Every structure is written in C-alpha cells, then in structure tokens.
C-alpha cells in the first residue's frame, strides 16, 4: 500500500538522520510520507523553513500516478513515474536510497536484482519489507500492489544491519567501508523495537480510547447521559 508502516518508521528515520545524506532517492514514493519526514528532519529542523532555503535534494520514483498529491510537490525535488526496475538504472548517483515496502511487490529474483542495482547508485540503501507472509492483491486499483515474495537477510549479499520490527524488517546495505562503520555505530542507539505480540504503551492507549468510545455509544443508545 502507499502508506508507511508505523513499526519501522523510527528505525528508518534514525539511520537517515545518522547518515546526514544530502541527496536522497525514495523508490516507491506512495503518498510521500518519507519525503516529507526526511525533509522535516534534515532541512526544516535546521530552521530552513522555505523551499528556497532547503539544502537537501529528495527525488522519488513511483509507478502509480493516482497516488500523486500535494506532498509530492512540497517535499520532493522531482518524482519520476514508472517501474523502478526501469528507472533506477537511469537514476544517476545519490548519497542514499530508501526503498520502503516495495520489494515484496516483485518476484524474488527481480527484488534481488533491484537491490543490487540500487547499490550501484548509492553507497547506502535502506530497505523495508514484511517479515511474514502478508497476502495482498491489487489495492486501490493498483495491480502493482500485489505481494509476490517474502525476503530475508540471505537475499542481500551486502547486508550490514538487519532489524526486525513487529511485522517488517529493515535491511541496510552498503559496500563502502566508511559507511559500514557509520551504520554499525548508529545501530548501537537505534530506537528499540517491540517484539511481535507485546503491547506498546501507544497500543494500550489506543485500545483504551476505542473501548471508551464503544462504551459511550452503548450508553447513548440506552438513552443514559455520558459520565
């Protein structure tokens, strides 16, 4: 889906911040959440509030044009429409490529090939993909949303860091010795990830809110005032 999975967002943003890259390619823009957040933390957080003062270049690739929305125009310098297998080899050089919730939409051999190709265009590649079977067909009228493979660490020969979240895994690839050292250093203080099935504070709060709303509806249906 074009939505950002909440479990790995803090992990991805932690490593993006640690690398402090100046030219980034987002493969699989979707609704544009990663472009917006990266722009926020690497440009706007430095008091560069207007696009004219921004120092970061963020380009994107997206296969499904109906996902286009105002975030694309605000957060990205350029978004190219088309298949990543075709566009990444033509993309030029970047400091970092992020590719979140994308590779599962390719056959396994294509996903591996795309990961290798991204490393030809950036010294570091951050990937996220489900770590368990999540069957999905076309979504929102987009056949490219179909899930076609389940990937693991062994699928990435240049894997430096692997972090499992509740439903996804973050794979960080590099061939650059200096970047590898920086990634391993950043891994030490990476945000903690809650194991699958363990309730987080946020989840408990959300569950409580839903219970309160449900009880309120029941009281209202009985004609009794809310407490």
N, C-alpha and C positions, 0 to 999 in steps of 0.2 A: 504494500500500500504506500501511498505518498506521504504517510505520516511517520513521525520519528518515534522509534521505540523508546519509552521512558527509562528502561533499565540500563541501557548503555550510554545514554546522553552524557552523564557526568564523566564517564571514563574517556569518551572521545574528546570532550572539551578539555579535560585535564591534559591529555597529550598534545592537543593542538596548542594549548597555552604554553606548555613546556618547550615546544619547538620554536615558537615565535616566528613562524614562516611568514614571508611577505608576499608570496604568490602561490595561490591555492586553487586546485581544481576539485570541484564537487561533482562526482559522477553519480547521477541519479538524483537530480535536484528535488523532485516531488513538489511539495508545497513551499520549499525554500527555507525550512527551519534551520538547517545547518549553516547556510549562507548568512542568515540573519543573526544567529548566535555568534558565529565566528566574527562577523563584522562588529557586533556589540562588544565582544571581549577584547579584540585586538585593535580596534580603531576607536570606537565611541568611548570605551572605558578610559582612553588616554586623552579625553576632552577634545577629540576631533569629532565634533558633532555634525558637521555638514559634509555632504559628499565631496565638496571641493577641497576639503582638508584631509580626506582619507588617504592613507599611505598603502593600504593593503589592496592587492588585486585578487578578486574572487571570481573565477569563471565557473560555468556549470555545463553539464550535459544532461539532457532529459529526452526520453523517447516519446512522451505523451504530451502533446501540445495543450490539451484541455486542462492540464494542471497549472497552466500559466496563471499568475495572479500578481497583484501589485508588489508583493515581496520580491519577486524576481527583479523588477526594475529598480527597487530600492537597494537591495543588498548585494546584487551581483553586478560585476562589470559587463559580463556577457554570458548569455545562456544559448548554447547551440542545441538545436533539435535534431535527434537522430539516434541510431543504435550505438551504444558505447563500443561495441566490437569494431565498428567502422570509424568512429570519431576519435577514440583515444589514440590510435596510431598517428593521427594527424594533428594532435593537440599541442605539440610543442613542449617546452620544458617548464616544470613547476618546482617549487620548493617542497610541496606536499600535495598528495592526492588523497581525498577522503571518498569512500565508496560505501555508503551505509544502506543495509537492507536491499541490496541489488543482486549480488552474485547468485543467490538462491533462485533467481529467475532464469538462469541459463543452465544448459546441460553441464555436467561436471567438467568435461574437457574444455568447454568454452569458458567456464568460470576460471579454471586454472590458467588458461591462455590469457584471459583478460587481466588477471592479477599480475602475471609476468610482464605483460605489455605496459601496465601502469608503472611498474618499477623501471621501465626504460625511459620514463618521462618525469620521474621524481625520485629523490633519494629515500623518501619515506612514503609508505602507503598505509592508510588506516582503513581496515575493512570491518564491517559487522555483518553477521548473518545468523539465522536461527541455529540453535544448538540441539534442537529436537525436531522431529517431524511435525510440520505445520502445513498440512494440505491446503492449497488455495488455488482456485481457478481464476478466470478473468474477474477483475474487480473494477467497479466504476466505469465499465465499458472499455477497459484496457486489457486486452489479452496478454500483454507483456507482464502483467502482474501474477501470472501463473507460476507457482513454485515447481521447480524442476529438479532440484538436487539438494542434498544435505552435506555440508562441507565440514571438515575437521582440520586440525593442525597439520596433519600429514599431507594435506593438499597444497601446502605453501612451503616450498623449499627454503625461502628466505625469511622465515618467521623468526622474529626477535622476541615479541611479547604476545602472550595469549591470556586473555582474561575472560572468564565465564561470568555472565550475569544470569538473571533469573531465567530468561528464555532465549538469550542470544549470547554469542561470543564475539569478542573484539580481537582481531588479528592485526598485528602491526608488523609490517615487512620493511626490511632495508638490506642493502648490500654495502652501505657506507660505514666504515668502522667508527668514524666520529659520531654519526647519527645513532649507531647502535649503542654506543656508550651513553649518549644523552637519553635514549629511550629507557635503558636499563636503570639509569639514575632516577628518571621520572617515575618508574614503576614502583619505587620504594614508598612514595607517599601518594599513590593513586587512591582515589576515593574507594572506600570499602564497598563490596558488593554483597548483598544479602543472598544466601543460598536459596535455591528453589523451595517454595513452601513455607519459608519462615516469614511471618508477618512483619512488616515495617511499621514504624510509627505513622507514616503517611497513610498506609493502607488501613490501619486501625482507625484513624481519624475519619477517613472517607467512609468506611463501613459504618461507623457510628452516625455520621451525618445521614446516610441513606436510611438507617434504622429510625432515626428521629423523624425524617420526612415521611416514612411509611406509617409510623405511629400517628403523626399529625393528620395524615389523610384519613386514617381509620377513625380518629376522634371526630374529625369534621363530618364524616359520613354518618356518624351516630348522632350528630346534632349537638355534641357537647363542646364547650369552649376550649380553646387551646390553653394548656397550662404554661 
